[in-house]
């Protein structure tokens, strides 16, 4: 499966509703059962839909799923114009989740970039999906190297 943007989230970045370098964004780890769909709009539709990303948020030792959880990390986002390649790059600094798994384990399948909603995940806007090689948690650190994995490019 390839990484990609969510349609509504992309539109809201382009129309200025969401500003990736000033709004508070979060990275959410999901397990390997999540199936990316560019038409998904929010992290949880509130309808008990098993296709919602919320049903696939990682659940293991040292990772607590759910809205407002400290396990959801705020990334450092940079936006740069690249005239040489005629594109704009949105890049994310590397992040580490410490000692994931061990007593209770799960399998990391990807990470979702979202703008967390004000009160719950029914308003948490999905922005980008990064497909990762399945990584079983075992008590070790999980580091995401976004330079090697994926960045977001807007080009002509």
Buried (B, 14 or more C-beta within 10 A) or exposed (E): EEBBBBBBBBEBBEEEEBEBEEBEBBBBBBBBEBEBBEEBBBBBBEEEEEEBBBBBBBBBBBBBBBBEBEBBBEBEBEBEEEEEEEBBBBBBEEBEBEBBBEEEBBBBBBBBBBBBBEEBBBBBBBBBBBBBEEBEBEBBEBEBEBEEBBBBEBEE
